[in-house]
């Protein structure tokens, strides 16, 4: 009996830790789902005029802006399931009251990237956004070709000489010039906590099985 106490305790403690990690991930999943519901509610709220002072704490705030594109744009490598590869068009935009901001007008397929999009007056409904797309492995933009690999609001604002404010269009009134809006959505926000929990529970089951097998072998040697 003494020979199995240590592996039994080791197995029980290990299983308890692994199961605890699985339960923690389930709790994290509940927290993440509540956060996503809150974000969705923010995205779908009634739009307001662009506030006089804007900062990243207003992420996802629905706004309306009226103004004119500058004719200058940034092409961000992108793609959709329906149309395949293409670009998201981020334009410089001067509001009717003179503010220079960025507007993510939406998607164009590869073949329409170089289509003419001269200045045009638009009324836009969308959401303030500060996408966290640029990582350590993201290439720097190819400025000579105007190809960007992530939406980086401060860098894009510096390039187009605007304020670091990005409105992602969900509805455009006026000549959209072939650009299809891609509204802000929660689908791109990862929520992998359930799969993490299942992994921890599976490891706990394997740990328990290995513990039982070890104790069985010890008992077999005893007889």
C-alpha positions as a Markdown table, in Angstrom:
| # | Residue | x | y | z |
|---|---|---|---|---|
| 1 | Unk | 0.0 | 0.0 | 0.0 |
| 2 | Unk | 2.8 | 2.4 | 0.8 |
| 3 | Unk | 4.3 | 1.9 | -2.7 |
| 4 | Unk | 1.2 | 3.3 | -4.4 |
| 5 | Unk | 0.7 | 6.3 | -2.1 |
| 6 | Unk | 3.2 | 8.6 | -3.8 |
| 7 | Unk | 2.1 | 7.9 | -7.4 |
| 8 | Unk | -1.6 | 8.1 | -6.3 |
| 9 | Unk | -1.0 | 11.5 | -4.6 |
| 10 | Unk | 1.0 | 12.7 | -7.6 |
| 11 | Unk | -1.8 | 11.6 | -10.0 |
| 12 | Unk | -4.6 | 13.2 | -7.9 |
| 13 | Unk | -2.7 | 16.5 | -7.5 |
| 14 | Unk | -1.9 | 16.6 | -11.3 |
| 15 | Unk | -5.5 | 15.8 | -12.2 |
| 16 | Unk | -6.8 | 18.5 | -9.8 |
| 17 | Unk | -4.4 | 21.1 | -11.4 |
| 18 | Unk | -5.3 | 20.2 | -15.0 |
| 19 | Unk | -9.1 | 20.1 | -14.3 |
| 20 | Unk | -8.7 | 23.5 | -12.5 |
| 21 | Unk | -7.1 | 24.9 | -15.6 |
| 22 | Unk | -10.0 | 23.6 | -17.7 |
| 23 | Unk | -12.5 | 25.1 | -15.4 |
| 24 | Unk | -10.6 | 28.4 | -15.5 |
| 25 | Unk | -10.8 | 28.4 | -19.3 |
| 26 | Unk | -14.6 | 27.8 | -19.1 |
| 27 | Unk | -14.8 | 30.8 | -16.8 |
| 28 | Unk | -12.7 | 32.8 | -19.3 |
| 29 | Unk | -15.0 | 31.7 | -22.1 |
| 30 | Unk | -18.0 | 33.2 | -20.2 |
| 31 | Unk | -16.1 | 36.4 | -19.6 |
| 32 | Unk | -15.1 | 36.6 | -23.3 |
| 33 | Unk | -18.7 | 35.9 | -24.5 |
| 34 | Unk | -20.0 | 38.7 | -22.2 |
| 35 | Unk | -17.3 | 41.0 | -23.6 |
| 36 | Unk | -18.3 | 40.2 | -27.2 |
| 37 | Unk | -21.9 | 40.8 | -26.4 |
| 38 | Unk | -21.0 | 44.2 | -25.0 |
| 39 | Unk | -18.9 | 45.0 | -28.1 |
| 40 | Unk | -21.8 | 43.9 | -30.4 |
| 41 | Unk | -24.1 | 46.2 | -28.5 |
| 42 | Unk | -21.7 | 49.1 | -28.9 |
| 43 | Unk | -21.4 | 48.4 | -32.7 |
| 44 | Unk | -25.1 | 48.3 | -33.1 |
| 45 | Unk | -25.9 | 51.4 | -31.1 |
| 46 | Unk | -27.5 | 54.5 | -32.7 |
| 47 | Unk | -24.8 | 56.5 | -34.5 |
| 48 | Unk | -23.8 | 60.0 | -33.2 |
| 49 | Unk | -22.0 | 62.8 | -34.9 |
| 50 | Unk | -18.2 | 62.5 | -34.7 |
| 51 | Unk | -17.2 | 63.8 | -31.3 |
| 52 | Unk | -15.0 | 66.9 | -31.0 |
| 53 | Unk | -12.4 | 64.9 | -29.0 |
| 54 | Unk | -11.7 | 61.3 | -30.1 |
| 55 | Unk | -9.5 | 58.8 | -28.4 |
| 56 | Unk | -9.1 | 54.9 | -28.4 |
| 57 | Unk | -11.5 | 54.5 | -25.5 |
| 58 | Unk | -14.2 | 55.2 | -28.0 |
| 59 | Unk | -13.4 | 52.1 | -30.1 |
| 60 | Unk | -16.5 | 50.8 | -31.9 |
| 61 | Unk | -18.5 | 54.0 | -31.3 |
| 62 | Unk | -21.0 | 54.3 | -34.1 |
| 63 | Unk | -20.7 | 57.7 | -35.8 |
| 64 | Unk | -21.8 | 59.7 | -38.9 |
| 65 | Unk | -19.5 | 61.9 | -40.9 |
| 66 | Unk | -20.1 | 64.0 | -43.9 |
| 67 | Unk | -17.3 | 65.3 | -46.1 |
| 68 | Unk | -15.1 | 64.8 | -49.1 |
| 69 | Unk | -12.4 | 62.2 | -49.8 |
| 70 | Unk | -9.1 | 63.7 | -50.7 |
| 71 | Unk | -8.3 | 61.4 | -53.6 |
| 72 | Unk | -5.4 | 60.0 | -51.6 |
| 73 | Unk | -5.7 | 56.5 | -50.3 |
| 74 | Unk | -3.9 | 53.5 | -48.7 |
| 75 | Unk | -4.4 | 50.0 | -50.1 |
| 76 | Unk | -4.4 | 47.4 | -47.4 |
| 77 | Unk | -3.9 | 43.8 | -48.5 |
| 78 | Unk | -7.1 | 42.0 | -47.7 |
| 79 | Unk | -9.7 | 39.5 | -49.0 |
| 80 | Unk | -13.2 | 38.2 | -48.7 |
| 81 | Unk | -14.7 | 34.7 | -49.0 |
| 82 | Unk | -16.9 | 35.8 | -51.9 |
| 83 | Unk | -14.4 | 37.7 | -54.0 |
| 84 | Unk | -11.0 | 36.4 | -52.9 |
| 85 | Unk | -8.0 | 38.6 | -52.7 |
| 86 | Unk | -8.1 | 42.3 | -52.9 |
| 87 | Unk | -7.6 | 45.5 | -50.9 |
| 88 | Unk | -9.3 | 47.6 | -48.3 |
| 89 | Unk | -9.3 | 51.2 | -49.3 |
| 90 | Unk | -8.4 | 53.7 | -46.6 |
| 91 | Unk | -9.0 | 57.2 | -47.8 |
| 92 | Unk | -8.1 | 60.6 | -46.5 |
| 93 | Unk | -11.3 | 62.4 | -45.7 |
| 94 | Unk | -12.1 | 66.1 | -44.9 |
| 95 | Unk | -15.3 | 66.5 | -43.0 |
| 96 | Unk | -17.6 | 69.4 | -43.8 |
| 97 | Unk | -16.3 | 71.2 | -40.7 |
| 98 | Unk | -12.7 | 70.9 | -41.9 |
| 99 | Unk | -11.3 | 67.9 | -39.9 |
| 100 | Unk | -8.9 | 65.6 | -41.7 |
| 101 | Unk | -9.5 | 61.9 | -40.7 |
| 102 | Unk | -9.2 | 58.4 | -42.2 |
| 103 | Unk | -12.1 | 56.5 | -43.6 |
| 104 | Unk | -11.9 | 52.7 | -44.3 |
| 105 | Unk | -14.3 | 52.7 | -47.2 |
| 106 | Unk | -14.3 | 48.9 | -47.7 |
| 107 | Unk | -13.1 | 46.3 | -50.2 |
| 108 | Unk | -12.2 | 46.3 | -53.8 |
| 109 | Unk | -11.0 | 43.1 | -55.7 |
| 110 | Unk | -7.5 | 42.9 | -57.1 |
| 111 | Unk | -8.5 | 44.1 | -60.6 |
| 112 | Unk | -10.1 | 47.3 | -59.3 |
| 113 | Unk | -7.2 | 48.4 | -57.2 |
| 114 | Unk | -6.0 | 51.0 | -59.6 |
| 115 | Unk | -9.4 | 52.3 | -60.7 |
| 116 | Unk | -9.7 | 56.0 | -60.5 |
| 117 | Unk | -11.3 | 57.3 | -57.3 |
| 118 | Unk | -11.1 | 61.1 | -57.4 |
| 119 | Unk | -12.4 | 63.3 | -54.5 |
| 120 | Unk | -16.1 | 62.7 | -53.9 |
| 121 | Unk | -18.5 | 63.9 | -51.3 |
| 122 | Unk | -19.9 | 61.2 | -49.1 |
| 123 | Unk | -22.2 | 60.8 | -46.1 |
| 124 | Unk | -20.8 | 57.9 | -44.1 |
| 125 | Unk | -22.2 | 55.9 | -41.2 |
| 126 | Unk | -19.6 | 53.6 | -39.5 |
| 127 | Unk | -17.6 | 52.9 | -36.3 |
| 128 | Unk | -14.5 | 54.4 | -34.8 |
| 129 | Unk | -11.8 | 51.7 | -34.8 |
| 130 | Unk | -8.2 | 51.2 | -33.8 |
| 131 | Unk | -7.5 | 47.7 | -35.3 |
| 132 | Unk | -4.7 | 45.7 | -33.6 |
| 133 | Unk | -3.5 | 44.1 | -36.8 |
| 134 | Unk | 0.2 | 44.9 | -36.8 |
| 135 | Unk | 2.4 | 42.3 | -35.1 |
| 136 | Unk | 6.1 | 41.7 | -34.8 |
| 137 | Unk | 6.0 | 39.5 | -38.0 |
| 138 | Unk | 3.9 | 42.0 | -40.0 |
| 139 | Unk | 6.0 | 43.4 | -42.9 |
| 140 | Unk | 6.5 | 47.1 | -43.2 |
| 141 | Unk | 4.3 | 48.8 | -45.8 |
| 142 | Unk | 5.6 | 48.9 | -49.4 |
| 143 | Unk | 5.3 | 52.6 | -49.8 |
| 144 | Unk | 6.6 | 52.7 | -53.4 |
| 145 | Unk | 3.7 | 50.4 | -54.4 |
| 146 | Unk | 1.3 | 51.7 | -51.7 |
| 147 | Unk | 0.7 | 48.2 | -50.4 |
| 148 | Unk | 0.1 | 47.9 | -46.6 |
| 149 | Unk | -0.2 | 44.6 | -44.7 |
| 150 | Unk | -2.1 | 45.9 | -41.7 |
| 151 | Unk | -4.2 | 48.8 | -40.7 |
| 152 | Unk | -2.0 | 50.9 | -38.4 |
| 153 | Unk | -3.9 | 54.1 | -37.6 |
| 154 | Unk | -1.0 | 56.3 | -36.4 |
| 155 | Unk | 1.2 | 55.3 | -39.4 |
| 156 | Unk | -1.7 | 55.7 | -41.9 |
| 157 | Unk | -2.5 | 59.1 | -40.4 |
| 158 | Unk | 1.1 | 60.2 | -40.8 |
| 159 | Unk | 1.2 | 58.9 | -44.4 |
| 160 | Unk | -2.0 | 60.8 | -45.4 |
| 161 | Unk | -1.5 | 63.8 | -43.1 |
| 162 | Unk | -4.7 | 63.3 | -41.1 |
| 163 | Unk | -5.7 | 63.1 | -37.5 |
| 164 | Unk | -5.2 | 59.5 | -36.1 |
| 165 | Unk | -8.9 | 58.9 | -36.3 |
| 166 | Unk | -10.3 | 56.0 | -38.4 |
| 167 | Unk | -14.0 | 55.5 | -39.3 |
| 168 | Unk | -14.8 | 52.1 | -40.7 |
| 169 | Unk | -17.8 | 52.6 | -43.1 |
| 170 | Unk | -20.8 | 50.4 | -42.7 |
| 171 | Unk | -23.1 | 52.5 | -45.0 |
| 172 | Unk | -22.1 | 55.0 | -47.6 |
| 173 | Unk | -24.5 | 57.6 | -49.1 |
| 174 | Unk | -23.1 | 59.0 | -52.4 |
| 175 | Unk | -20.9 | 57.6 | -55.1 |
| 176 | Unk | -19.0 | 54.7 | -53.4 |
| 177 | Unk | -16.8 | 54.4 | -56.6 |
| 178 | Unk | -17.1 | 50.6 | -56.5 |
| 179 | Unk | -15.8 | 50.2 | -53.0 |
| 180 | Unk | -17.9 | 47.7 | -50.9 |
| 181 | Unk | -18.1 | 48.6 | -47.2 |
| 182 | Unk | -17.0 | 45.9 | -44.7 |
| 183 | Unk | -18.5 | 46.9 | -41.4 |
| 184 | Unk | -16.8 | 46.4 | -38.1 |
| 185 | Unk | -17.8 | 42.9 | -36.7 |
| 186 | Unk | -16.9 | 40.7 | -33.8 |
| 187 | Unk | -16.2 | 37.7 | -36.0 |
| 188 | Unk | -12.5 | 38.6 | -36.1 |
| 189 | Unk | -12.1 | 38.6 | -32.4 |
| 190 | Unk | -10.9 | 35.2 | -31.3 |
| 191 | Unk | -12.7 | 33.2 | -28.6 |
| 192 | Unk | -10.8 | 29.9 | -28.3 |
| 193 | Unk | -11.4 | 29.3 | -24.6 |
| 194 | Unk | -13.7 | 26.3 | -25.1 |
| 195 | Unk | -11.0 | 24.5 | -27.2 |
| 196 | Unk | -8.4 | 25.3 | -24.5 |
| 197 | Unk | -10.7 | 23.9 | -21.8 |
| 198 | Unk | -11.3 | 20.7 | -23.8 |
| 199 | Unk | -7.5 | 20.3 | -24.2 |
| 200 | Unk | -6.9 | 20.6 | -20.5 |
| 201 | Unk | -9.7 | 18.1 | -19.7 |
| 202 | Unk | -8.2 | 15.7 | -22.2 |
| 203 | Unk | -4.8 | 16.0 | -20.7 |
| 204 | Unk | -6.3 | 15.4 | -17.2 |
| 205 | Unk | -8.0 | 12.2 | -18.5 |
| 206 | Unk | -4.7 | 11.0 | -20.0 |
| 207 | Unk | -2.9 | 11.9 | -16.7 |
| 208 | Unk | -5.6 | 9.9 | -14.8 |
| 209 | Unk | -5.2 | 6.9 | -17.1 |
| 210 | Unk | -1.4 | 7.0 | -16.8 |
| 211 | Unk | -1.8 | 7.1 | -13.0 |
| 212 | Unk | -4.1 | 4.1 | -12.9 |
| 213 | Unk | -1.8 | 2.2 | -15.2 |
| 214 | Unk | 1.2 | 2.9 | -13.0 |
| 215 | Unk | -0.6 | 1.9 | -9.9 |
| 216 | Unk | -1.8 | -1.3 | -11.6 |
| 217 | Unk | 1.8 | -2.2 | -12.6 |
| 218 | Unk | 3.0 | -1.5 | -9.0 |
| 219 | Unk | 0.3 | -3.8 | -7.6 |
| 220 | Unk | 1.1 | -6.5 | -10.1 |
| 221 | Unk | 4.7 | -6.5 | -9.0 |
| 222 | Unk | 3.6 | -6.8 | -5.4 |
| 223 | Unk | 1.8 | -10.1 | -6.0 |
